[in-house]
Amino acid sequence: MDEVKPLLVDLNQIAKIIGMSKGTVRSIIKTDKTFPKPIVFSTRIRRWKMGEINRWYSQVLGEKLPDEEPRKKRKYVRKPKEA
């Protein structure tokens, strides 16, 4: 049977999928204006659309997310600020 992929993901899942720590992902969310906005269910529950995370990852890092296994930890490099 095929595995069902989630449509909505939380911070922990995003960190595992892209291979970065939760702290790094939180920092990216605060500083990167291109990072997708979450769906807010309550003050403590936020989820992101997996498709939007995939698009963001492709735009920022220039590669697609792997389908099967989490990536190894990698360093996030910010784009230079535009004047």
N, C-alpha and C positions, 0 to 999 in steps of 0.2 A: 504494500500500500504506500502511496506517495505521502511524504511528510507535508503537513500544512504549514506554510510560512506565515508569520504574523503580519497583520496589516499595520498594527500600532506597536511601538516599542518604547520601553522606558529607558532611563539614563543608564542603568546597569547593562541592558542589552546593547545599547549603542556603543558603550565602552568595549564590550566583548567583540562586537562585530567589526569595529574599525581598529581594534588592537591598541587602544589608548586607555590610560587610567581614567577613573571617574572624575578625578580632580582636573585632569587635562580637558576632558569633555566639558565640564562646568565652565572652565576658563574660556573655551572656544565659544560656548553658548553666549557668554557675557560680552565677548569682544568681537566676534565675527558676525558682521551684519548680514552676511549671506546665509548663515545657518538657519534652517527651517524653524518656524515658530511652532511651539507645542499646542496641542489641544489641552485645555485646562478643564479637568473634571471637578477639582476641588482645590483648596489651598495647598494640599500635599500630593495631589495626583496629577501628573502631567505625562502625556504620551505624544510621540511624534509619529508621523506617517512614514512607514518604511520606504515608500517610493520617493518621498522628498529627501530622506537621508541618503538614499542611493544617488539621486541627482546631485546633491551637495557634494558628496564624496567624489563623484566623477569630475565635477567642475573644479574643485579645490586641488585634488591630488592627481587628476588626469588619468585615473584608472577605475575600473569597476570593482564593486565589492565582490568578494568570493562568495559562492553559493553554499559551500559545505562547511568550512572550518573558519574559526576566528583568525584574524591576522595576528602576526607577532606584533609586539609593542613597537610603535614607531614614533618618531618625534614630529610634532606638528610645526610646520614652518609657515608663519604668517606672510601674507602677500604684502609688499610694500604699500604704504599709504599713497593714494593718488592726490595730486595737488589740486 
